[in-house]
Amino acid sequence: IGSATPETIFIPVVVHVVYYNGAQNISEDQVKSQIAALNQDFNKENADISSVPKAFLSFAAKTNIRFVLAKVDPEGRVTNGITRKKSTVERWSDDDRIKNEKSGGVAAWDSRYYLNIWVSNLSGGLLGYSTFPGTPADKDGVVIRYDVFGSKSTSGSGPFNLGRTAVHEVGHWLNLKHLWGD
């Protein structure tokens, strides 16, 4: 009897870039670097896996989850998995207005089929936030500040330039809570 090997779960991702100015309209390369960071970190393929503290090393696991930019939109049209919208809103908060077209944001794609990630400028030092499972479909997803999104982020040399903010928030989206409790 052989050991079971779990199948890979592919999660189609749509990244909604909601920008006020050109700097916030991040590149496709920056988006792709975030998808790569998600896949590396959720599968123990990140270059710094050896720096995981010994106390947590036994909990690190390859999840067999792969994040891929959506190839088809909700209407069946070919897409690169990135939407872009110029908005009159300069900064967003965690009130989910970014997920509403009437507020200057972008509506979620059907959350049964896509992980929605909104990328924009956030206020008050907020790097990002996420919903947990069970959230209404029109609010379901992750919001990340544009300058900490991806490993080619515009945040420069660190500490938020490795795509880990989105990794952290996608963990919440997958129902992982903080180690210290919520």
Phi, psi and chi 1 to 4 in degrees:
 res  aa     phi    psi   chi1   chi2   chi3   chi4
   1 ILE       -  125.0  -61.8  175.7      -      -
   2 GLY   -87.4  166.7      -      -      -      -
   3 SER   -83.9  146.2   62.3      -      -      -
   4 ALA   -70.8  140.1      -      -      -      -
   5 THR  -115.1  121.5   55.6      -      -      -
   6 PRO   -67.4  144.1   17.8  -23.2      -      -
   7 GLU   -71.9  151.9  -72.5 -173.1   37.8      -
   8 THR   -77.0  134.1  -60.4      -      -      -
   9 ILE  -100.2  121.7  -62.2  168.7      -      -
  10 PHE   -99.4  127.5  -68.4   93.4      -      -
  11 ILE  -113.1  109.9  -61.0  177.9      -      -
  12 PRO   -68.6  133.4  -16.4   29.1      -      -
  13 VAL  -117.1  135.7  177.8      -      -      -
  14 VAL  -115.9  128.8   57.5      -      -      -
  15 VAL  -105.8  116.7  176.3      -      -      -
  16 HIS   -96.5  104.7  -55.6  -70.6      -      -
  17 VAL   -87.8  113.1  179.0      -      -      -
  18 VAL  -113.0  107.2 -175.6      -      -      -
  19 TYR  -119.8  147.7   63.2   97.1      -      -
  20 TYR   -98.7  -35.3  176.6   77.9      -      -
  21 ASN  -137.5  175.1   59.6   37.7      -      -
  22 GLY   -60.1  -36.3      -      -      -      -
  23 ALA   -62.9  -32.0      -      -      -      -
  24 GLN   -80.9  -14.4  -63.1  169.9   11.4      -
  25 ASN   -84.8   76.2 -170.7   10.1      -      -
  26 ILE   -63.3  156.8   62.4  172.7      -      -
  27 SER   -76.7  161.1   71.1      -      -      -
  28 GLU   -63.0  -35.4 -174.3  172.1  -13.9      -
  29 ASP   -61.7  -39.3  -78.3  -14.7      -      -
  30 GLN   -64.9  -41.3 -171.7  170.8  -22.4      -
  31 VAL   -62.2  -46.7  171.5      -      -      -
  32 LYS   -63.5  -33.5  -72.7  178.9  176.8  178.0
  33 SER   -66.4  -30.7   76.5      -      -      -
  34 GLN   -71.3  -41.1 -178.6   61.5   68.7      -
  35 ILE   -61.2  -41.5  -60.4  -59.2      -      -
  36 ALA   -62.5  -42.3      -      -      -      -
  37 ALA   -63.1  -41.2      -      -      -      -
  38 LEU   -59.5  -48.6  -73.7  165.3      -      -
  39 ASN   -64.8  -40.0  -73.8  -37.6      -      -
  40 GLN   -65.2  -50.1  -70.3  164.9   -0.4      -
  41 ASP   -70.0  -34.6  -77.7    3.2      -      -
  42 PHE   -81.1   -2.1  -84.0   95.4      -      -
  43 ASN  -131.2   21.8  -72.1  -74.3      -      -
  44 LYS    53.5   37.5  -72.7  179.3   57.6  176.1
  45 GLU  -109.5    4.7  -63.3  167.9   -6.7      -
  46 ASN   -73.5  145.7   47.0  -48.8      -      -
  47 ALA   -62.2  -26.2      -      -      -      -
  48 ASP  -102.2   25.1   60.5   -9.7      -      -
  49 ILE   -59.4  -28.5 -170.6   67.1      -      -
  50 SER   -69.8  -11.7   62.9      -      -      -
  51 SER   -91.4    3.1   66.0      -      -      -
  52 VAL   -64.7  128.8  172.1      -      -      -
  53 PRO   -56.2  142.3  -24.9   34.3      -      -
  54 LYS   -53.4  -36.7 -168.0  173.2 -174.8  173.6
  55 ALA   -62.3  -23.7      -      -      -      -
  56 PHE  -107.9   -8.6  -60.6  110.3      -      -
  57 LEU   -58.1  -37.0 -157.8   50.8      -      -
  58 SER   -69.6  -15.0   66.4      -      -      -
  59 PHE   -92.4  -15.4  -62.2  104.9      -      -
  60 ALA   -67.9  136.4      -      -      -      -
  61 ALA  -148.3  154.1      -      -      -      -
  62 LYS   -84.1  118.7 -179.5  175.5  175.8  152.2
  63 THR   -86.0  -16.1   63.8      -      -      -
  64 ASN    60.2   29.9  -71.1  -33.1      -      -
  65 ILE  -103.9  133.6  -65.4  172.1      -      -
  66 ARG  -125.6  126.5  -71.8  -73.6  170.6 -171.6
  67 PHE   -94.0  131.3  -60.4   89.6      -      -
  68 VAL  -133.3  139.7  -65.9      -      -      -
  69 LEU   -63.5  136.5  -74.2  170.1      -      -
  70 ALA   -56.9  141.8      -      -      -      -
  71 LYS  -104.7  -16.5  -65.7  175.9  179.5   25.8
  72 VAL  -135.0  134.7  178.0      -      -      -
  73 ASP   -85.7  176.3   75.0    7.0      -      -
  74 PRO   -60.0  -21.0  -26.7   35.8      -      -
  75 GLU   -92.7    4.3  -79.1   76.9   42.1      -
  76 GLY    87.3    7.7      -      -      -      -
  77 ARG   -86.4  149.0  -62.4  177.7  -61.8 -133.5
  78 VAL   -64.5  138.9  173.3      -      -      -
  79 THR  -143.1  161.1 -178.9      -      -      -
  80 ASN   -94.8    3.7   65.9   -5.2      -      -
  81 GLY    83.1   11.1      -      -      -      -
  82 ILE  -127.2  126.9  -56.1  168.3      -      -
  83 THR  -109.5  152.7   70.0      -      -      -
  84 ARG  -133.5  136.4  -62.7  179.9 -176.3  -81.7
  85 LYS  -143.8  125.2  179.9  177.9 -178.1  179.6
  86 LYS   -79.7  131.1 -177.2  162.0  179.1   51.2
  87 SER  -124.1  155.3  179.1      -      -      -
  88 THR   -85.5   -2.9   58.2      -      -      -
  89 VAL   -87.7  122.4  178.5      -      -      -
  90 GLU   -79.7  -38.8 -170.5  171.9   -6.8      -
  91 ARG  -140.7  142.3  -75.8 -176.4  170.0   75.7
  92 TRP  -111.2  154.1  -59.1   88.3      -      -
  93 SER  -109.4 -166.3   69.5      -      -      -
  94 ASP   -94.6   28.4   60.5   -2.7      -      -
  95 ASP   -91.4    6.2   61.3    5.4      -      -
  96 ASP    69.6   10.8  -73.7  -23.6      -      -
  97 ARG   -62.3  -28.1  -72.7 -175.8   28.4 -127.9
  98 ILE   -61.5  -18.7 -165.2  168.3      -      -
  99 LYS   -94.4   13.8  -57.4  172.0 -176.7  177.8
 100 ASN  -130.2  121.3 -173.3  -38.9      -      -
 101 GLU   -60.9  -36.1  -69.1  178.8   12.9      -
 102 LYS   -65.6  -22.1  -67.7  178.0 -176.6  172.5
 103 SER   -93.6    1.4  -57.5      -      -      -
 104 GLY    98.0    4.1      -      -      -      -
 105 GLY   -98.3 -155.6      -      -      -      -
 106 VAL  -131.3  132.9  175.8      -      -      -
 107 ALA   -70.1  148.7      -      -      -      -
 108 ALA   -66.2  146.2      -      -      -      -
 109 TRP   -78.1  161.6  -72.3   10.2      -      -
 110 ASP   -52.3  112.0 -169.6  -28.8      -      -
 111 SER   -71.5   -6.3   62.4      -      -      -
 112 ARG   -73.3  -20.5  -67.0  174.5  -61.1  170.6
 113 TYR  -120.8  -13.4  -54.2  108.0      -      -
 114 TYR  -138.9  146.7  -56.1   94.9      -      -
 115 LEU   -89.6  116.6  163.2   55.1      -      -
 116 ASN   -89.0  127.6  -72.0  -85.1      -      -
 117 ILE  -124.8  121.8  -59.1  177.9      -      -
 118 TRP   -98.9  134.7  -70.7  -94.9      -      -
 119 VAL  -124.6  124.3  177.7      -      -      -
 120 SER  -163.7 -169.3 -164.1      -      -      -
 121 ASN   -89.4  127.2 -165.6   21.4      -      -
 122 LEU  -110.2  151.4  -60.5  176.4      -      -
 123 SER   -93.4  163.4   62.0      -      -      -
 124 GLY    64.4   28.6      -      -      -      -
 125 GLY    77.6    4.2      -      -      -      -
 126 LEU   -69.2  124.9 -176.8   63.2      -      -
 127 LEU   -89.3  -32.1  -61.7  178.8      -      -
 128 GLY   175.5  169.8      -      -      -      -
 129 TYR  -156.2  164.0   68.1   94.6      -      -
 130 SER  -142.3  160.5  176.9      -      -      -
 131 THR   -94.8  160.8   60.2      -      -      -
 132 PHE  -104.0  162.5  -78.5   97.9      -      -
 133 PRO   -53.3  143.1  -28.3   36.5      -      -
 134 GLY    98.9   -5.4      -      -      -      -
 135 THR   -69.2  146.1  -61.3      -      -      -
 136 PRO   -52.4  141.6  -25.8   34.1      -      -
 137 ALA   -54.9  -35.2      -      -      -      -
 138 ASP   -74.8   -8.4   63.9  -28.9      -      -
 139 LYS  -113.7   -9.0  -54.1  -72.6 -172.8 -124.9
 140 ASP   -67.6  125.4 -170.7   23.1      -      -
 141 GLY   146.5 -162.4      -      -      -      -
 142 VAL  -128.4  142.9  174.4      -      -      -
 143 VAL  -122.8  130.2  179.8      -      -      -
 144 ILE  -132.4  141.2  -55.5  -67.5      -      -
 145 ARG   -67.8  137.2 -161.2  171.9   77.2 -167.6
 146 TYR   -58.6  -32.9   77.8   96.2      -      -
 147 ASP   -88.0    2.3   59.7  -21.4      -      -
 148 VAL  -122.6   13.3  -59.3      -      -      -
 149 PHE   -92.7  119.8 -171.0   77.8      -      -
 150 GLY    88.1  166.7      -      -      -      -
 151 SER   -88.0   -7.4   61.3      -      -      -
 152 LYS  -105.3   32.3  -64.8 -179.6 -173.2  -91.5
 153 SER   -67.0  162.4   66.9      -      -      -
 154 THR   -84.3    8.5   55.6      -      -      -
 155 SER   -80.0   -3.9   65.6      -      -      -
 156 GLY    82.2 -132.0      -      -      -      -
 157 SER   -86.3   -8.0   59.9      -      -      -
 158 GLY   141.6  175.4      -      -      -      -
 159 PRO   -89.2    2.0   34.1  -35.7      -      -
 160 PHE  -109.7   42.9  -56.3  111.6      -      -
 161 ASN  -114.5   16.5   63.5  -30.1      -      -
 162 LEU  -111.4    4.7  -60.7  175.0      -      -
 163 GLY    80.9   10.0      -      -      -      -
 164 ARG   -76.6  -21.6  -63.1  -91.5  165.8   74.8
 165 THR   -62.9  -47.0  -59.2      -      -      -
 166 ALA   -67.2  -37.3      -      -      -      -
 167 VAL   -58.2  -47.0  169.0      -      -      -
 168 HIS   -59.1  -49.5  175.7  101.4      -      -
 169 GLU   -69.5  -36.1  -63.0  -56.8  -21.1      -
 170 VAL   -65.9  -32.0  168.5      -      -      -
 171 GLY   -57.6  -44.0      -      -      -      -
 172 HIS   -63.0  -41.5  -68.6  -41.1      -      -
 173 TRP   -58.9  -30.3 -177.6   79.6      -      -
 174 LEU   -88.3   10.7  -69.1  168.3      -      -
 175 ASN    78.7   24.5 -153.4   24.9      -      -
 176 LEU   -89.7  130.5  -63.3  173.9      -      -
 177 LYS  -101.4  165.4  -61.6 -163.3  178.4  -16.1
 178 HIS   -61.5  146.6  -67.1  125.1      -      -
 179 LEU   -60.5  -31.1  -66.1  174.6      -      -
 180 TRP   -87.1    1.6   55.1   88.7      -      -
 181 GLY    95.4  159.0      -      -      -      -
 182 ASP  -123.1      -  -74.9  -47.0      -      -
